[in-house]
Amino acid sequence: MSDKILRKDEAAARTANMPDYEVVRKAFSWKEARAALAGLPGGGLNIAHEALDAHVAAGRGEKIAIRWLGRDGGRRDVTYDDLTRETNRFANVLGSLGIGPGEAVYSLIGRAPELYAAALGTLKSGAVFCPMFAAFGPEPVQARMEIGSAKVLVTTASLYRRKVAPVRDRLPELAHVLLTDGEAEGCTALAPLMEAVSDVFETAPTKPEDPSLLHFTSGTTGRPKGAQHVHEAVVAHRATARFALDLRPEDTYWCTADPGWVTGTSYGIIAPLVIGVTMIVDEAEFDPDRWYDILGREGVTVWYTAPTAIRMLMRAGAGLIGKRRFPRLRFMASVGEPLNPEAVLWGQEVFGIPFHDNWWQTETGGIMIANYASMDVKPGSMGKPIPGIEAGIVEVTDAGVKELTKPQAIGELALRPGWPSMMRAYLHEEARYKKCFRDGWYLSGDLAMRDKDGYYWFVGRADDVIKSAGHLIGPFEVESALIEHDAVAEVGVIGIPDETAGEIVKAYVTLHKGFEPGPELERELLGHARKRLGPAVAPKAIVFRENLPKTRSGKIMRRLLKARELGLPEGDISTLESDEK
């Protein structure tokens, strides 16, 4: 746990959406947050209406909603008016295909303009939208579409041929595949369908509890779980974007998360548009030079990215920034996995402001714990709960759930249910869903601790924690200490069996350019870790690797490291993955 504190910028805190955390927390109610939205006649609520039509009705239709940057240098500005008409067309296309409320429309596509029209048009029609990561192989695609009874898929010709065609005969409910480009047998071109329908559409009269989004998350074993969310989730999307990301209508906002993950939907499509910002959407893959160009040239004010990307920028070196300056950048946040303290401090050093880490899961549907613009940042901490969220550290036994109130006690991170974006079900898995809730708590499966100031600290997934000689050791703590060393670029830490201690800590390390692996550097890193963590927690062995195994969303796969270490069958890597949270 880092003992450093980055003091808040007093001027920024005064102008933040939440200038005083404690005052807002005491006064906040979800009922009032719901009242801040436009809503539909008769008490209805629709995510797409809040993201688009409400702005157009208020006279803000000419504002740029999306500034799309093509990988080859093309640019396209899409206004709220434009996007409203495109989503109307897509909703009408679904109607022409006989797709009704509650039926599932899937996407398998990158950051293309058609994706945003499809996502919001689906929600506007009353159907359920389910994004998939374009890098999935045929088997994960099939599993997700099978579980969710996909009726429509929006994709490209290339992705269809490689990912869907091999399993199409196993998807009897898939009635329509709409291609945004090219041709493929058994598919329909989307563009002519869009041209043939009206750009006027009356939003479906959805209710707050009507299903809206289906997001899949994988556990350590078994088939992926389909977390079902409802239209009321938009209440939390708006509130958390205001509090945790400090988003305002005048912002130019860039969320780098892929739209195939829950972050790329909740905070890469819905929340920013509900706030009324201009979103940057970059079609290209990660490139440090390009990213720095975008931050400066496009005048990004709020940037939401992932620890993996931050570490890759660190690895590329601050010298790459050159003479670029980012005078408009006022807030940076991170999500996807815990952010190492070193990365938080690097942000402060390079950009003059820290990265603000936050925590949430596919199941929570929105940010639950965060570092805020109006609070001091403790590097390595997740921060404090969002107003309206009651969190706790609990011990779960056969006898029940007991809250641990002593500071720095390690237990499972739990939340009191009832927030608007909370999942309403695991599709077709009621028993699995009910298992997440016990004695009035939602059990996250993450181990954490809370310090005396009320800041929460991630320890690890319950099944990742290392038990060594009576100590509970969180891999993240060890990884964070090692990554402070100038030589270390990335780290993965696991526990391996030991006859005396039960388990000992072993670290897998990749190095920055200019450093060579060898016994001398290994001794130096072991000494560094012992000095920072103490001999009981520090790794007993370090292995150098050129690359570490990662999930498709960029997280280091500790379970795969352990399987390889112990010579266990690795199985299907997709079953080892944990989707972006």
C-alpha positions as CSV (number, residue, x, y, z in Angstrom):
1,M,0.0,0.0,0.0
2,S,1.5,3.3,-1.1
3,D,2.2,5.9,1.6
4,K,2.3,8.7,-0.9
5,I,-0.6,11.2,-1.3
6,L,-1.2,13.5,-4.2
7,R,-3.0,16.5,-2.9
8,K,-6.0,17.6,-4.8
9,D,-5.9,20.7,-7.0
10,E,-7.9,23.2,-4.9
11,A,-9.1,25.2,-7.9
12,A,-10.1,22.0,-9.9
13,A,-11.9,20.7,-6.8
14,R,-14.0,23.9,-6.4
15,T,-15.2,23.7,-10.0
16,A,-15.8,19.9,-10.0
17,N,-19.2,18.4,-10.4
18,M,-18.8,17.1,-6.9
19,P,-16.8,19.8,-5.0
20,D,-17.3,18.2,-1.6
21,Y,-17.6,14.4,-1.5
22,E,-19.0,14.1,2.0
23,V,-21.7,16.8,1.5
24,V,-22.9,15.3,-1.8
25,R,-22.8,11.7,-0.5
26,K,-25.1,12.6,2.4
27,A,-27.5,14.5,0.2
28,F,-27.6,12.1,-2.7
29,S,-30.6,9.9,-3.7
30,W,-31.1,7.8,-6.7
31,K,-34.7,9.1,-6.9
32,E,-33.4,12.6,-7.5
33,A,-30.8,11.3,-10.0
34,R,-33.6,9.7,-11.9
35,A,-35.6,13.0,-11.9
36,A,-32.6,14.7,-13.6
37,L,-33.3,12.7,-16.8
38,A,-35.8,13.7,-19.5
39,G,-37.7,10.4,-19.4
40,L,-40.5,9.3,-21.7
41,P,-44.2,10.0,-21.4
42,G,-46.0,7.9,-18.8
43,G,-43.0,7.3,-16.6
44,G,-41.0,5.4,-19.3
45,L,-37.3,5.5,-19.7
46,N,-35.0,4.7,-22.7
47,I,-31.3,5.0,-22.8
48,A,-31.1,6.1,-26.4
49,H,-33.7,8.8,-25.8
50,E,-31.5,10.2,-23.0
51,A,-28.4,10.0,-25.1
52,L,-29.8,11.7,-28.2
53,D,-33.4,12.8,-28.6
54,A,-33.4,14.7,-25.3
55,H,-30.5,16.9,-26.5
56,V,-32.1,17.5,-29.9
57,A,-35.4,18.4,-28.2
58,A,-33.4,20.9,-26.1
59,G,-31.9,22.6,-29.1
60,R,-28.5,21.0,-28.9
61,G,-28.7,18.9,-32.1
62,E,-26.0,20.8,-34.0
63,K,-23.4,19.9,-31.4
64,I,-20.8,17.3,-32.5
65,A,-21.5,14.0,-30.7
66,I,-18.8,11.9,-32.3
67,R,-15.5,13.0,-33.9
68,W,-14.5,9.8,-35.7
69,L,-10.8,9.4,-36.6
70,G,-10.1,6.7,-39.3
71,R,-7.0,4.6,-39.1
72,D,-5.9,6.0,-42.4
73,G,-6.3,9.6,-41.5
74,G,-10.0,10.2,-42.4
75,R,-12.2,12.3,-40.2
76,R,-15.9,12.5,-39.8
77,D,-17.9,14.7,-37.4
78,V,-21.4,13.3,-36.4
79,T,-23.7,15.7,-34.7
80,Y,-26.4,14.8,-32.2
81,D,-28.9,15.5,-35.0
82,D,-27.0,13.2,-37.4
83,L,-26.8,10.4,-34.9
84,T,-30.5,10.7,-34.0
85,R,-31.5,10.3,-37.6
86,E,-29.1,7.3,-38.1
87,T,-30.4,5.6,-35.0
88,N,-34.0,6.2,-36.2
89,R,-33.1,4.5,-39.5
90,F,-31.5,1.6,-37.7
91,A,-34.6,1.2,-35.5
92,N,-36.8,1.2,-38.5
93,V,-34.6,-1.4,-40.2
94,L,-35.1,-3.7,-37.2
95,G,-38.8,-3.1,-37.5
96,S,-38.7,-4.0,-41.2
97,L,-37.0,-7.3,-40.3
98,G,-39.6,-8.1,-37.7
99,I,-37.3,-7.7,-34.7
100,G,-39.4,-6.8,-31.7
101,P,-38.9,-5.5,-28.1
102,G,-36.7,-7.7,-26.0
103,E,-35.1,-9.5,-28.9
104,A,-31.3,-9.6,-29.1
105,V,-29.2,-7.6,-31.6
106,Y,-25.4,-8.3,-31.4
107,S,-22.5,-6.4,-32.8
108,L,-19.1,-7.8,-33.8
109,I,-17.3,-4.8,-35.2
110,G,-14.6,-2.3,-34.2
111,R,-14.9,1.4,-33.7
112,A,-16.9,2.1,-36.9
113,P,-19.5,4.8,-37.1
114,E,-22.2,2.1,-37.9
115,L,-21.6,0.6,-34.5
116,Y,-22.9,3.6,-32.6
117,A,-26.0,3.9,-34.8
118,A,-26.7,0.2,-34.3
119,A,-26.2,0.3,-30.5
120,L,-28.4,3.2,-29.9
121,G,-30.9,2.3,-32.6
122,T,-31.3,-1.1,-31.0
123,L,-32.0,0.5,-27.6
124,K,-34.4,3.0,-29.2
125,S,-36.4,0.2,-30.8
126,G,-36.8,-1.6,-27.5
127,A,-34.6,-4.5,-28.5
128,V,-31.6,-5.6,-26.4
129,F,-28.0,-4.7,-27.5
130,C,-25.1,-7.0,-26.9
131,P,-21.6,-6.0,-28.0
132,M,-18.8,-8.6,-28.7
133,F,-15.1,-8.0,-28.9
134,A,-14.0,-8.2,-32.6
135,A,-10.9,-10.3,-31.6
136,F,-13.0,-13.2,-30.3
137,G,-12.6,-16.5,-32.2
138,P,-15.5,-18.5,-33.5
139,E,-16.1,-20.5,-30.3
140,P,-16.5,-17.5,-27.9
141,V,-18.7,-15.8,-30.5
142,Q,-20.9,-18.9,-30.8
143,A,-21.3,-19.3,-27.1
144,R,-22.4,-15.7,-26.5
145,M,-24.8,-15.6,-29.4
146,E,-26.2,-19.0,-28.4
147,I,-26.8,-18.0,-24.8
148,G,-28.4,-14.7,-25.7
149,S,-30.6,-16.1,-28.6
150,A,-29.1,-13.6,-31.0
151,K,-31.6,-12.6,-33.8
152,V,-29.5,-10.0,-35.6
153,L,-25.8,-9.6,-35.9
154,V,-24.1,-6.4,-37.2
155,T,-20.5,-7.1,-38.5
156,T,-18.2,-6.8,-41.4
157,A,-17.8,-9.2,-44.3
158,S,-14.3,-10.1,-43.2
159,L,-15.2,-10.7,-39.5
160,Y,-18.3,-12.7,-40.6
161,R,-16.2,-15.1,-42.8
162,R,-13.6,-15.6,-40.2
163,K,-15.6,-15.7,-37.0
164,V,-19.2,-16.4,-37.7
165,A,-19.5,-18.5,-40.9
166,P,-17.7,-21.5,-39.3
167,V,-20.4,-21.7,-36.6
168,R,-23.4,-20.3,-38.4
169,D,-25.1,-23.7,-38.6
170,R,-25.0,-23.9,-34.8
171,L,-27.0,-20.6,-34.5
172,P,-30.5,-21.5,-35.7
173,E,-32.0,-18.4,-34.1
174,L,-29.7,-16.0,-35.9
175,A,-32.1,-14.7,-38.6
176,H,-30.2,-11.7,-40.0
177,V,-26.5,-10.8,-40.5
178,L,-26.1,-7.2,-41.5
179,L,-22.8,-6.3,-43.1
180,T,-21.4,-2.8,-42.9
181,D,-19.1,-3.5,-45.8
182,G,-18.5,-6.1,-48.5
183,E,-20.6,-9.2,-49.3
184,A,-20.9,-12.7,-47.9
185,E,-23.2,-15.6,-48.5
186,G,-26.3,-15.5,-46.3
187,C,-25.8,-11.9,-45.3
188,T,-27.4,-8.6,-46.1
189,A,-25.8,-5.2,-46.8
190,L,-26.8,-2.7,-44.1
191,A,-26.4,0.5,-46.2
192,P,-29.3,-0.2,-48.7
193,L,-31.6,-1.1,-45.8
194,M,-30.7,2.2,-44.1
195,E,-31.4,4.2,-47.2
196,A,-34.7,2.5,-47.8
197,V,-36.3,3.5,-44.4
198,S,-37.4,6.7,-42.8
199,D,-35.1,8.8,-40.5
200,V,-38.1,9.4,-38.2
201,F,-38.9,7.0,-35.4
202,E,-40.9,7.2,-32.2
203,T,-38.9,5.7,-29.4
204,A,-40.4,2.5,-28.0
205,P,-42.2,3.1,-24.7
206,T,-39.7,1.2,-22.6
207,K,-40.0,1.1,-18.9
208,P,-37.1,1.4,-16.4
209,E,-37.0,-2.3,-15.8
210,D,-37.2,-3.4,-19.4
211,P,-34.0,-5.2,-20.6
212,S,-31.6,-3.0,-22.5
213,L,-28.0,-4.4,-22.5
214,L,-26.5,-7.8,-22.3
215,H,-22.8,-8.0,-21.4
216,F,-20.9,-11.2,-21.1
217,T,-18.2,-11.9,-18.5
218,S,-16.1,-15.0,-18.2
219,G,-15.1,-16.7,-15.0
220,T,-12.2,-19.0,-14.4
221,T,-14.2,-22.0,-15.6
222,G,-17.3,-22.8,-17.6
223,R,-19.3,-20.9,-20.1
224,P,-19.5,-17.1,-20.2
225,K,-22.1,-15.4,-18.0
226,G,-24.6,-13.1,-19.6
227,A,-25.3,-10.2,-17.3
228,Q,-28.6,-8.6,-18.1
229,H,-29.1,-4.9,-17.6
230,V,-32.2,-2.6,-17.9
231,H,-32.9,0.9,-19.1
232,E,-32.8,2.3,-15.6
233,A,-29.0,1.7,-15.8
234,V,-28.8,5.1,-17.5
235,V,-29.5,6.8,-14.2
236,A,-26.2,5.4,-12.9
237,H,-24.4,6.0,-16.2
238,R,-25.1,9.7,-15.9
239,A,-24.5,10.1,-12.2
240,T,-21.2,8.1,-12.3
241,A,-19.9,9.9,-15.3
242,R,-20.5,13.2,-13.5
243,F,-19.0,12.2,-10.2
244,A,-16.2,9.8,-11.2
245,L,-15.1,11.2,-14.5
246,D,-16.2,14.8,-13.8
247,L,-17.8,14.9,-17.3
248,R,-19.6,18.1,-18.4
249,P,-21.4,19.0,-21.7
250,E,-18.5,21.2,-22.8
251,D,-15.9,18.4,-22.6
252,T,-14.1,16.7,-25.4
253,Y,-13.9,13.2,-24.1
254,W,-11.9,10.2,-25.1
255,C,-12.6,6.7,-23.9
256,T,-10.1,4.3,-25.4
257,A,-11.9,1.1,-24.3
258,D,-13.0,-1.2,-27.1
259,P,-16.8,-1.0,-27.7
260,G,-16.9,-4.8,-27.5
261,W,-16.4,-4.6,-23.7
262,V,-18.7,-3.2,-21.0
263,T,-16.5,-0.1,-20.5
264,G,-16.6,0.7,-24.2
265,T,-20.4,0.6,-24.1
266,S,-21.2,2.2,-20.7
267,Y,-18.6,4.9,-20.9
268,G,-17.6,4.8,-24.5
269,I,-21.2,5.3,-25.9
270,I,-23.9,5.8,-23.3
271,A,-22.7,8.0,-20.4
272,P,-20.8,10.6,-22.4
273,L,-23.7,11.1,-24.9
274,V,-26.2,11.4,-22.0
275,I,-24.0,14.1,-20.5
276,G,-23.8,15.8,-24.0
277,V,-20.1,15.8,-24.7
278,T,-18.2,15.5,-27.9
279,M,-16.6,12.1,-28.0
280,I,-13.4,11.2,-29.8
281,V,-13.6,7.8,-31.4
282,D,-10.3,6.4,-32.9
283,E,-10.6,3.5,-35.3
284,A,-6.9,2.6,-35.1
285,E,-5.2,0.3,-32.6
286,F,-2.9,1.5,-29.9
287,D,0.1,3.6,-31.0
288,P,1.9,5.9,-28.6
289,D,2.7,8.6,-31.2
290,R,-0.9,8.6,-32.5
291,W,-2.3,8.8,-29.0
292,Y,-0.2,11.7,-27.9
293,D,-1.2,13.5,-31.2
294,I,-4.9,12.9,-30.5
295,L,-4.7,14.2,-26.9
296,G,-3.1,17.4,-28.1
297,R,-4.6,18.0,-31.5
298,E,-8.1,17.2,-30.6
299,G,-8.0,19.2,-27.4
300,V,-9.1,16.2,-25.2
301,T,-10.2,17.5,-21.8
302,V,-11.2,14.2,-20.1
303,W,-9.4,10.9,-20.9
304,Y,-10.5,7.5,-19.7
305,T,-8.1,4.6,-20.5
306,A,-6.7,1.3,-19.2
307,P,-3.7,0.4,-17.0
308,T,-2.3,-1.8,-19.8
309,A,-2.3,1.2,-22.2
310,I,-0.7,3.4,-19.5
311,R,2.0,0.9,-18.9
312,M,2.7,0.7,-22.6
313,L,3.0,4.5,-22.8
314,M,5.4,4.4,-19.9
315,R,7.4,1.7,-21.6
316,A,7.6,3.8,-24.8
317,G,9.2,6.6,-22.7
318,A,8.1,10.2,-21.9
319,G,10.6,11.4,-24.5
320,L,8.1,10.4,-27.2
321,I,5.9,13.3,-26.2
322,G,8.6,15.7,-27.5
323,K,7.3,19.2,-27.7
324,R,3.6,18.2,-27.5
325,R,1.5,20.0,-24.9
326,F,-1.9,19.2,-23.5
327,P,-3.2,22.4,-22.1
328,R,-6.9,21.4,-22.2
329,L,-6.4,18.0,-20.5
330,R,-7.9,18.4,-17.0
331,F,-8.9,14.9,-15.8
332,M,-7.5,11.4,-16.5
333,A,-9.1,8.2,-15.3
334,S,-8.3,4.5,-15.5
335,V,-10.2,1.3,-15.5
336,G,-9.9,-2.4,-16.4
337,E,-7.7,-3.7,-13.6
338,P,-6.0,-2.0,-10.6
339,L,-3.6,0.8,-11.5
340,N,-0.2,0.5,-10.0
341,P,0.9,3.5,-7.9
342,E,3.9,4.1,-10.2
343,A,1.5,4.7,-13.1
344,V,-0.5,7.2,-11.1
345,L,2.7,9.1,-10.2
346,W,3.9,8.9,-13.8
347,G,0.7,10.6,-14.9
348,Q,1.4,13.4,-12.5
349,E,5.0,13.7,-13.6
350,V,4.3,13.7,-17.4
351,F,0.9,15.4,-17.7
352,G,0.8,17.5,-14.5
353,I,-2.3,15.6,-13.2
354,P,-2.7,12.1,-11.8
355,F,-4.7,9.2,-13.3
356,H,-7.8,8.6,-11.1
357,D,-8.4,4.9,-10.8
358,N,-11.8,3.4,-10.3
359,W,-13.4,0.0,-9.7
360,W,-16.5,-1.7,-11.1
361,Q,-17.5,-4.9,-12.8
362,T,-19.6,-6.1,-15.7
363,E,-22.2,-7.1,-13.1
364,T,-22.4,-3.6,-11.5
365,G,-23.0,-1.9,-14.9
366,G,-21.2,1.3,-13.8
367,I,-18.4,2.7,-11.7
368,M,-18.9,1.9,-8.0
369,I,-15.7,3.1,-6.3
370,A,-13.5,6.0,-7.6
371,N,-10.9,8.6,-7.0
372,Y,-12.6,12.0,-7.5
373,A,-11.4,15.4,-8.7
374,S,-12.3,16.9,-5.3
375,M,-10.3,14.4,-3.2
376,D,-6.7,13.7,-2.5
377,V,-5.4,10.7,-4.5
378,K,-3.7,7.8,-2.7
379,P,-1.7,6.1,-5.5
380,G,-2.8,2.5,-5.8
381,S,-6.2,3.0,-4.1
382,M,-9.5,2.5,-5.8
383,G,-10.8,5.5,-3.9
384,K,-14.2,5.8,-2.2
385,P,-17.7,4.6,-3.0
386,I,-19.9,6.6,-5.5
387,P,-22.7,8.6,-3.8
388,G,-25.6,6.2,-3.5
389,I,-23.4,3.2,-3.1
390,E,-22.8,1.5,0.2
391,A,-19.7,-0.7,0.2
392,G,-18.1,-2.9,2.8
393,I,-15.4,-5.4,3.5
394,V,-16.9,-8.7,4.6
395,E,-16.0,-12.2,5.8
396,V,-18.1,-14.9,4.2
397,T,-18.5,-18.2,6.0
398,D,-21.0,-21.0,6.1
399,A,-22.7,-19.2,9.0
400,G,-23.3,-16.0,6.9
401,V,-21.7,-12.7,6.0
402,K,-20.0,-10.5,8.6
403,E,-18.8,-7.0,7.9
404,L,-15.2,-6.3,8.9
405,T,-15.0,-2.7,10.2
406,K,-11.4,-2.7,11.4
407,P,-9.2,-0.6,9.1
408,Q,-7.0,-2.6,6.8
409,A,-8.8,-5.9,7.5
410,I,-8.7,-8.0,4.3
411,G,-12.0,-9.5,3.2
412,E,-14.4,-9.7,0.2
413,L,-15.5,-6.4,-1.3
414,A,-19.3,-6.2,-1.1
415,L,-22.0,-3.7,-2.0
416,R,-25.5,-3.2,-0.8
417,P,-27.8,-4.0,-3.7
418,G,-30.3,-1.6,-5.3
419,W,-28.3,0.8,-7.5
420,P,-29.9,1.4,-11.0
421,S,-27.2,-0.3,-13.1
422,M,-27.0,-3.5,-11.1
423,M,-27.4,-6.6,-13.3
424,R,-30.9,-8.0,-13.0
425,A,-29.9,-11.6,-13.9
426,Y,-27.4,-14.0,-15.4
427,L,-29.2,-15.1,-18.5
428,H,-30.7,-18.6,-18.0
429,E,-28.6,-19.1,-14.8
430,E,-30.8,-18.1,-11.8
431,A,-28.8,-20.2,-9.3
432,R,-25.5,-18.6,-10.4
433,Y,-27.1,-15.2,-10.1
434,K,-28.5,-15.8,-6.6
435,K,-25.1,-17.0,-5.4
436,C,-23.8,-13.4,-5.9
437,F,-26.1,-12.2,-3.2
438,R,-26.1,-13.1,0.5
439,D,-27.4,-11.5,3.7
440,G,-28.2,-8.2,2.0
441,W,-24.9,-7.9,0.1
442,Y,-23.7,-8.3,-3.5
443,L,-20.5,-10.3,-3.2
444,S,-17.9,-9.1,-5.8
445,G,-15.4,-12.0,-5.6
446,D,-12.6,-9.4,-5.2
447,L,-10.6,-9.2,-2.0
448,A,-9.9,-5.7,-0.7
449,M,-9.3,-3.6,2.4
450,R,-10.4,-0.2,3.6
451,D,-8.0,2.2,5.3
452,K,-8.7,4.5,8.3
453,D,-9.6,7.3,5.9
454,G,-12.2,5.3,4.0
455,Y,-10.2,4.6,0.9
456,Y,-10.5,1.1,-0.6
457,W,-7.5,-0.9,-1.8
458,F,-7.7,-3.9,-4.1
459,V,-5.9,-7.0,-2.9
460,G,-6.8,-9.5,-5.6
461,R,-9.4,-11.9,-6.9
462,A,-10.3,-14.3,-4.1
463,D,-8.8,-17.2,-6.0
464,D,-5.6,-15.2,-6.9
465,V,-4.6,-14.4,-3.3
466,I,-1.4,-16.1,-2.2
467,K,-1.3,-17.7,1.3
468,S,2.3,-17.9,2.5
469,A,3.3,-18.8,6.0
470,G,0.1,-17.5,7.5
471,H,0.2,-14.3,5.4
472,L,-2.5,-13.3,2.8
473,I,-0.5,-11.7,-0.1
474,G,-2.3,-9.9,-2.9
475,P,-0.4,-10.3,-6.2
476,F,-1.2,-6.6,-7.1
477,E,0.8,-5.3,-4.1
478,V,3.9,-7.3,-5.1
479,E,3.5,-6.3,-8.8
480,S,3.1,-2.6,-7.8
481,A,6.3,-2.7,-5.8
482,L,8.3,-4.3,-8.6
483,I,7.0,-2.0,-11.3
484,E,8.5,0.9,-9.3
485,H,11.9,-0.3,-10.4
486,D,13.3,1.5,-13.5
487,A,14.0,-1.8,-15.2
488,V,10.5,-3.3,-14.9
489,A,7.9,-2.8,-17.6
490,E,5.3,-5.4,-16.6
491,V,4.9,-8.0,-13.9
492,G,2.7,-11.0,-13.2
493,V,2.8,-12.6,-9.7
494,I,1.6,-16.0,-8.6
495,G,1.9,-18.4,-5.7
496,I,3.5,-21.7,-6.2
497,P,3.3,-24.7,-3.7
498,D,5.9,-24.9,-1.0
499,E,6.1,-27.7,1.7
500,T,7.1,-25.3,4.5
501,A,5.2,-22.1,3.7
502,G,2.2,-23.5,1.8
503,E,2.9,-21.2,-1.1
504,I,5.7,-18.8,-2.0
505,V,5.6,-15.8,-4.2
506,K,7.1,-16.0,-7.7
507,A,7.2,-13.0,-10.1
508,Y,7.4,-13.0,-13.9
509,V,8.9,-9.8,-15.2
510,T,9.3,-8.1,-18.6
511,L,11.9,-5.3,-18.9
512,H,12.1,-1.9,-20.4
513,K,14.4,-1.4,-23.4
514,G,18.1,-1.0,-22.4
515,F,17.9,-3.5,-19.5
516,E,19.3,-7.1,-19.8
517,P,18.0,-10.0,-17.7
518,G,20.5,-11.9,-15.6
519,P,21.4,-13.0,-12.1
520,E,22.6,-9.5,-11.0
521,L,19.4,-7.8,-12.0
522,E,17.4,-10.6,-10.4
523,R,19.2,-10.0,-7.1
524,E,18.7,-6.3,-7.4
525,L,14.9,-6.7,-8.0
526,L,14.6,-9.2,-5.1
527,G,16.4,-6.7,-2.8
528,H,14.2,-3.9,-4.0
529,A,11.0,-5.9,-3.3
530,R,12.3,-7.0,0.2
531,K,13.0,-3.4,1.0
532,R,9.6,-2.2,-0.1
533,L,7.5,-5.2,1.1
534,G,9.5,-7.0,3.8
535,P,10.8,-10.6,3.4
536,A,7.4,-12.3,4.2
537,V,5.7,-10.7,1.3
538,A,8.5,-10.2,-1.3
539,P,8.9,-12.7,-4.1
540,K,11.3,-15.6,-3.5
541,A,12.0,-16.0,-7.2
542,I,11.9,-13.9,-10.3
543,V,11.7,-15.1,-13.9
544,F,12.4,-12.8,-16.9
545,R,10.2,-13.1,-19.9
546,E,10.0,-11.2,-23.2
547,N,6.2,-11.2,-23.0
548,L,3.5,-12.1,-20.5
549,P,0.3,-13.9,-21.4
550,K,-2.6,-11.5,-21.5
551,T,-6.4,-11.6,-22.1
552,R,-7.8,-10.1,-25.2
553,S,-8.5,-7.0,-23.2
554,G,-4.9,-6.7,-22.1
555,K,-4.9,-8.1,-18.5
556,I,-2.0,-10.3,-17.4
557,M,-3.3,-13.9,-17.1
558,R,-2.0,-15.0,-13.7
559,R,-3.9,-18.3,-13.9
560,L,-2.2,-19.2,-17.2
561,L,1.2,-18.4,-15.7
562,K,0.3,-20.7,-12.8
563,A,-0.9,-23.5,-15.1
564,R,2.3,-23.3,-17.0
565,E,4.4,-23.2,-13.8
566,L,2.7,-26.3,-12.4
567,G,2.5,-28.1,-15.7
568,L,-1.3,-28.2,-15.7
569,P,-3.4,-28.4,-18.8
570,E,-4.0,-24.9,-20.0
571,G,-7.3,-25.8,-21.7
572,D,-9.2,-23.2,-23.7
573,I,-7.6,-19.9,-23.0
574,S,-11.0,-18.2,-23.3
575,T,-12.2,-20.0,-20.2
576,L,-9.3,-18.5,-18.2
577,E,-10.1,-15.0,-19.2
578,S,-11.9,-12.4,-17.1
579,D,-13.5,-9.8,-19.2
580,E,-12.8,-6.1,-18.8
581,K,-14.1,-4.6,-15.5
